Amino acid sequence: MLQRCGVSRALPLLLWLSFPVVFSTFAPTQVENGAITGQITVARSGFLQDRIQVSLQTRGITVGKVWTDTEGKFLFRDLPSNLYYVSIRDDKYEPYDEEVKVEPRTNPVNILSITLTQKIVVKYQVNSAIHGSNPYIVDTATYERNFPKKAVKEFERGAESQLKGDYDDAVRHFQKALKLAPDFYPAHNDLGAIYVSQSKFAEAQAEFEAVLSKNQSDAEAYFNLGNVFLLRNRQDEAINMIQKGLTRQPKSAYGQFLLGSVYEQQARMPEAEQALQDAIRLDPGLARAHLQLVNLYLRQKRNSDAIGELRFFLKNFPSDHLAPHAKEVLQRLTNRQQVSTSQ
């Protein structure tokens, strides 16, 4: 969910985070359908306060709707191989859309980590002091005073169209706002969000860089630009952006989790393990970081460590959607260990 100026529409942020789950290593050879599961948090405030509805679409058709549980988790089961879109429309949060490719034979379970952004009540200022400032502390009066009224009007119209899912109309309004006020970085941000949803990553990169040129203090902006680089398979630049975000928010468990995930994709296993362990230390409740660690251990054939992490996961997250499958993986690993010992 890329947010206005915090830039965090997990967007596509989490498309690349649908990492091959630990369970794929031991999946049965005949796999017909897959699943999409995830956990939703709220930028800057943590977990969801209320349950919300998540919908799943493909080819413009809604194929399912589910409600999150009390921990913000959701699950879509029995999905044939296809390209899907996870969509969230809730009055309290910015719209969220993410593309997920389900390929049951290679990755039975796609795990998403979604960060929603609360709809902004406060607004932003544009002046010489904006660099390094926090946009979230600026009130509505300051926002309207510093932007041309016509630009504000176009921006609000674009936001309304974006909320309705009319992205072409939203783009037109945001572009008009930027013609009237080139420094209007909330419009750059929302325009970039739409480009990400359309897989126009080069255009999205340009918009997010424009956001950061006006406001360099928000860690989420760096995390999301890093995600765009990763989506473009520019992993070194992705790491650079994530690290810049961590410089501004060093105790971000989410940032460490992203860093560890990129490192693992690069097969930089010691660094990946350290970052994931740091994420868990900062937030022991970050269940997906535990699963990513299991995945890392299995890639390194460290079955004993994987068993230990799985036991910890099952003990501390017994109601997690992936717990039943985790039990199966643990049982298979344990059986293999016992056979190896007996021989």
Secondary structure by P-SEA (a helix, b strand, c coil): cccccccccccccccccccccccccccccccccccccbbbbbcccccccbbbbbbbbccccccccccccccbbbbbccccbbbbbbbbbbccccbbbbbbbbbcccccbbbbbbbbbccccccccccccccccccccccaaaaaaaccaaaaaaaaaaaaaaaacaaaaaaaaaaaaaaacccaaaaaaaaaaaaaaacaaaaaaaaaaaaaaaccccaaaaaaaaaaaaaacaaaaaaaaaaaaaaaccccaaaaaaaaaaaaaacaaaaaaaaaaaaaaacccaaaaaaaaaaaaaaacaaaaaaaaaaaaaaccccccaaaaaaaaaaaaaaaaaaaaac
